[in-house]
């Protein structure tokens, strides 16, 4: 086997590195296309995304929760029964 010239070896290494880089680029684009991702446009927030609750909403929920805990105390509920009662009470069931 004949010795490889320095320029030829550099060219082969450069070609292999370019081929690998191209493969990574193509596979990334294929992955994005396969999963419906568009790299150029970021995802828009969903219209169904909940709005940030106002301070009044938070206060109302806390008051309801506190009232449910007081009712659980009056009934003498503990542990799992208390959690179940609180969840149902807050949901209004």
Order of alpha helices (4+ residues) and beta strands (2+ residues): alpha-alpha-alpha
